[in-house]
Amino acid sequence: MDALEPLRAELGFVVEVVDVDAFPELEARWSELVPVVLVGDVELCHHFLDAAAIRQHFRQRIG
């Protein structure tokens, strides 16, 4: 979460943290990939924060 803060401030998105282990269906899909950054159903990155992929996604949506 802390690693996303500069990107959140820059791009203006809201972060929702979900405990994958609390939901069997999410654990089955994502447990080996955590941490995962999703926008809706779109996976932007996993294991490591990919700031370039996040910026690209939001900039494409903006304009």
Buried (B, 14 or more C-beta within 10 A) or exposed (E): EEEBEEBEEEBEBEEEEEEBEEEEEBBEEBEEEEBBBEEEEEEBBBEEBBBEEBBEBBEEEEE
